[in-house]
Every structure is written in C-alpha cells, then in structure tokens.
Amino acid sequence: LFEIGAENEEIEPRDRSMLDSAEKDIKLIPPVEIRSTFKISLRLNYSVERGDLLRNVVTMFGFTRLTPVMGEVLEVELKELMDSGEVEQVEGMFRLR
C-alpha cells in the first residue's frame, strides 16, 4: 500500500505483465503510482511528445498497448502533474519542471 503524503517519494512502477487479464486494469493502479511513473519516464527521456509519453508509461507497467481507456486514465494524471507545476508542455513536448 502507498502512504498518504508520500507524494514527493518516487514510486517504482510495478510490472503487471504476468497478471491475469482480469487484474490488468489500469484503473486499479493508484494515481500516485501513475504520476510517479510519468516523472520517471520524463526523467529518462527529458522531453517527449504526448503519444510517446503515454505509451512509455503503459509499457513501464507491463502493458503491450495503449487503449482508449488507459489513455483517459493517464490523461487525468498528466493533467494533475501539469496543474501542480511538476510537468510542463513546451512546443508540444512534455518535460519535468
């Protein structure tokens, strides 16, 4: 379980590739883990366009493709990171602030 208030701690994404298909639901991943995975991806890639960023994140979770439902869930967390000022978009590219 994740501790509330551990927002600044980096949480390593858990690979879900070996789970049963019923357990491979992105909606079951805690938002703090998704946001942390965005930050890890941006740290590794420095600057990346939206589609590649979303695909990188789902790959880090062990998924093989980005579905529309996954995209919706990820967009909510990406917006949260942008609203908090942790991530910015410059000329179509996302990066950490």
N, C-alpha and C positions, 0 to 999 in steps of 0.2 A: 504494500500500500504506500501511497505517497503522503508525505506530511504536508498539511496546510501551512503555508508560509514559507515553503522551501522554493519559492519562485526563482530565486537567483541561482540555485544549485542546478548544475547540468545533470539531466537525467538521461542515461544511456537508453536509446530505443530498444525495446525487446523485439527480437525477430519472431514473427508469428507464422513463418512459412511451414512449420511442422504441425501446426494445429489443425484440428478437424475443421471442415469448411463452415460448420455452424458457429465456430468460435472465431472465425476470421472476419469479424465485423469491425470496421474502423470506428463505429460508434461506441465500441467497448473500450477504446483506448482513452485514457484520461487526457483531458485537454492540456494539462501541464506537460505531459509526455510528448504530445504533438508539437506544442510550442518549442520545447527543448530540442526536438528533432529538427525543426525548421532552423533553429540557431546553429546547431551542429552542421547542418548542410551548408548554410551560408558561410560559416567559418571555413569549411573545407573548399568551397567554391568561390569565395569572396563576393562575386556578383553574378547573378543568374536571372534569366527571364522566367516569367511566371510558370509556364508549362513545364520547363525543365525542373524548376524548384519543386513543384507538386509531385512530379514523377520521382525525383530524388528521395523525397520524404517517404512515399509509399514503398519504394524499394528498400529503404532502411528498415522498414517494418516487416519486410519479407514478402510483400505482395508483388505479384508479377505484372500487374497492370493497374492503371488509374481509371476507376469507374466514375460515372457522374455523381453517385452518392458520396464516394470518397472525396471528390473534388469539392462538393458542397461543404463537407465537414472541415476539410483543410482550409478552405477559403475563410470560414468563420474564425479559425485560429490565426491565420495570417493577418486578417483584419485586426484582431486583438493585438498582435505584435506591432502592427503599424500604428494603431491608436495609442499604444503605450510608449511609442517612440523608440522601441528596440530595433525595429526594422524600418528601412525607408526604401522608396522606389524612386530611382533616378533614371530618366530617359528609358523607361520600360524595364529596367534591371533592378532586381531586389538585392539589398545588401544590409549588413548589420550597421547600426549607428555607432 
